Amino acid sequence: MRHLKRNAKLGRKGAHRNAMLANMVCSLITHKRVTTTLAKAKAVRPVAEKMVTLGKKGSIHHRRLAVSRLHQEDAVKTLFTEIAPQFETRQGGYTRIIKLGERRGDASSMAIIEFVEAGSPQGADSKGSKSKSKAKATKPAKAEVAAEEADTATAQAPEQVEEQAQPADQEPQASDVSAEETPDSGAEDTSKKTDS
């Protein structure tokens, strides 16, 4: 009977299974995401979480424990120098599993296992606050926009008042025609001159 033995055998003997899990964790550390079967992803997750916890402790003893489990010193170095500092404030749950569907050949359930938050949780917060402050800085306030529109409206208003003040019988003065001359208005003005 296998009571209280919850680890998945994955169709392998113990030594082969441990070597495979260590290799998958090293691939996860190196590439930050691994596509595999759902059963293997669920088996890799606890090992990866424990390695990140060792990396957060950071002593030489914990580094040696990680090397004895993973057997790849360059992956352990990456774990201790790059990945563990990103999760300094996080108390667990360093990885996520995303289900993909079934594989075509044997209909096995596929999944992606990856580290949560591309980047650090504290870095994501600081980036978010920076982007919010940039958005506030670049986006003008509604009051400022309304004030600018009012200024442009008052600047245009005297010109419109002057045009309305002139009687319809009089021809516009030469200075007014040259300042406000457009192709349509110029054509109308010349037609008035030729008629009179």
C-alpha positions as CSV (number, residue, x, y, z in Angstrom):
1,M,0.0,0.0,0.0
2,R,1.2,3.5,-0.8
3,H,-0.6,5.5,1.9
4,L,0.6,9.1,2.4
5,K,3.0,8.8,-0.6
6,R,1.7,11.6,-2.8
7,N,4.5,12.1,-5.3
8,A,3.8,11.1,-8.9
9,K,5.9,8.3,-10.2
10,L,5.7,9.6,-13.8
11,G,6.5,6.1,-15.1
12,R,10.1,6.2,-13.9
13,K,12.2,4.8,-11.1
14,G,13.3,7.1,-8.3
15,A,16.8,8.0,-9.5
16,H,15.5,8.7,-13.1
17,R,12.6,10.8,-11.8
18,N,14.8,12.9,-9.5
19,A,17.3,13.5,-12.3
20,M,14.5,14.5,-14.7
21,L,12.9,16.9,-12.1
22,A,16.3,18.5,-11.4
23,N,16.9,19.0,-15.1
24,M,13.5,20.5,-15.6
25,V,14.0,22.9,-12.7
26,C,17.4,24.0,-14.2
27,S,15.6,24.6,-17.5
28,L,13.0,26.6,-15.7
29,I,15.7,28.7,-14.0
30,T,17.5,29.2,-17.3
31,H,14.6,30.0,-19.6
32,K,12.0,31.2,-17.0
33,R,9.3,29.0,-18.6
34,V,9.0,25.4,-19.6
35,T,6.3,23.7,-21.7
36,T,5.7,20.1,-20.5
37,T,2.9,17.7,-19.6
38,L,0.6,18.7,-16.8
39,A,1.7,15.8,-14.5
40,K,5.3,16.8,-14.9
41,A,4.6,20.4,-14.3
42,K,2.8,19.6,-11.1
43,A,5.8,17.4,-10.0
44,V,8.3,20.2,-10.9
45,R,6.5,22.9,-9.0
46,P,7.4,21.9,-5.4
47,V,11.0,21.3,-6.3
48,A,11.3,24.7,-8.0
49,E,9.6,26.4,-5.0
50,K,12.0,24.8,-2.6
51,M,15.0,25.9,-4.7
52,V,13.8,29.5,-4.7
53,T,13.4,29.4,-0.9
54,L,17.0,28.1,-0.6
55,G,18.0,30.9,-2.9
56,K,16.3,33.5,-0.7
57,K,18.2,32.3,2.3
58,G,21.4,32.8,0.4
59,S,24.1,31.3,2.6
60,I,26.9,29.1,1.4
61,H,25.2,26.1,3.1
62,H,21.9,26.7,1.2
63,R,23.9,27.1,-2.1
64,R,25.5,23.7,-1.5
65,L,22.1,22.1,-0.8
66,A,20.8,23.5,-4.0
67,V,23.8,22.3,-6.0
68,S,23.4,18.8,-4.4
69,R,19.8,18.7,-5.6
70,L,20.1,20.3,-9.1
71,H,23.7,19.2,-10.1
72,Q,24.3,22.3,-12.2
73,E,26.3,25.1,-10.7
74,D,25.6,27.7,-13.4
75,A,21.8,27.2,-12.9
76,V,22.3,27.5,-9.1
77,K,24.3,30.7,-9.6
78,T,21.5,32.2,-11.7
79,L,19.0,31.1,-9.1
80,F,20.9,32.8,-6.2
81,T,21.9,36.0,-8.1
82,E,18.9,36.8,-10.3
83,I,15.7,34.9,-9.4
84,A,15.8,34.7,-5.6
85,P,16.3,38.5,-5.1
86,Q,13.2,39.1,-7.3
87,F,11.0,37.2,-4.8
88,E,12.6,38.7,-1.6
89,T,9.2,40.1,-0.4
90,R,7.1,37.2,-1.6
91,Q,6.2,34.4,0.9
92,G,5.7,31.6,-1.6
93,G,3.9,30.8,-4.8
94,Y,6.8,31.6,-7.0
95,T,5.6,29.6,-10.0
96,R,2.4,29.2,-11.9
97,I,1.0,26.5,-14.1
98,I,-1.0,27.4,-17.2
99,K,-2.9,24.6,-18.9
100,L,-2.7,24.5,-22.7
101,G,-4.9,21.6,-23.8
102,E,-4.1,18.2,-25.2
103,R,-1.1,17.2,-27.2
104,R,-1.8,16.0,-30.7
105,G,0.0,12.6,-30.7
106,D,-1.2,11.0,-27.4
107,A,-3.8,13.5,-26.1
108,S,-1.7,14.2,-23.0
109,S,-2.6,17.3,-21.1
110,M,0.0,20.0,-21.7
111,A,0.9,22.9,-19.5
112,I,3.4,25.8,-19.1
113,I,5.2,26.2,-15.8
114,E,6.8,29.6,-15.3
115,F,7.9,32.1,-12.6
116,V,5.1,34.5,-11.7
117,E,5.4,38.1,-12.7
118,A,8.0,38.6,-15.4
119,G,10.3,40.6,-13.2
120,S,10.2,41.2,-9.6
121,P,7.1,41.7,-7.5
122,Q,8.6,44.8,-6.0
123,G,9.9,45.9,-9.4
124,A,6.5,45.5,-10.8
125,D,5.0,47.7,-8.1
126,S,7.7,50.4,-8.7
127,K,7.2,50.2,-12.5
128,G,3.4,50.5,-12.0
129,S,3.9,53.6,-9.9
130,K,6.3,55.1,-12.4
131,S,3.9,54.4,-15.3
132,K,1.1,56.0,-13.3
133,S,3.1,59.1,-12.5
134,K,4.2,59.3,-16.1
135,A,0.6,59.0,-17.3
136,K,-0.4,61.8,-14.9
137,A,2.5,63.9,-16.0
138,T,1.8,63.5,-19.7
139,K,-2.0,63.6,-19.6
140,P,-3.1,67.2,-18.9
141,A,-5.8,67.7,-16.3
142,K,-9.4,68.4,-17.5
143,A,-9.3,71.9,-15.9
144,E,-6.2,72.8,-17.9
145,V,-7.7,71.6,-21.1
146,A,-10.9,73.6,-20.4
147,A,-8.8,76.7,-19.6
148,E,-6.9,76.3,-22.9
149,E,-10.1,76.0,-24.9
150,A,-11.5,79.1,-23.2
151,D,-8.4,81.0,-24.0
152,T,-8.6,80.1,-27.7
153,A,-12.3,80.9,-27.8
154,T,-11.7,84.4,-26.3
155,A,-8.8,84.9,-28.8
156,Q,-11.2,84.1,-31.7
157,A,-14.2,86.0,-30.3
158,P,-12.9,89.6,-31.0
159,E,-12.3,88.8,-34.7
160,Q,-15.8,87.4,-35.0
161,V,-17.3,90.5,-33.3
162,E,-15.4,92.9,-35.7
163,E,-16.7,90.9,-38.7
164,Q,-20.3,91.2,-37.4
165,A,-19.9,94.9,-36.6
166,Q,-19.2,95.8,-40.3
167,P,-22.4,96.5,-42.2
168,A,-23.3,94.2,-45.0
169,D,-23.3,97.1,-47.6
170,Q,-19.7,98.0,-47.1
171,E,-16.9,96.0,-48.7
172,P,-14.3,94.7,-46.4
173,Q,-11.2,96.7,-46.2
174,A,-8.1,95.6,-48.0
175,S,-6.2,94.7,-44.8
176,D,-9.1,92.4,-43.7
177,V,-9.3,90.7,-47.1
178,S,-5.5,89.9,-47.1
179,A,-5.5,88.6,-43.6
180,E,-8.5,86.4,-43.9
181,E,-8.3,85.6,-47.6
182,T,-9.1,82.0,-48.5
183,P,-9.7,80.7,-52.0
184,D,-13.5,80.8,-51.5
185,S,-13.6,84.2,-49.8
186,G,-11.2,85.7,-52.4
187,A,-13.4,84.5,-55.3
188,E,-16.5,86.1,-53.6
189,D,-14.7,89.4,-53.1
190,T,-13.5,89.6,-56.7
191,S,-17.1,88.8,-57.9
192,K,-18.4,91.7,-55.7
193,K,-15.8,94.1,-57.2
194,T,-16.6,93.1,-60.8
195,D,-20.4,93.5,-60.2
196,S,-20.1,97.0,-58.8
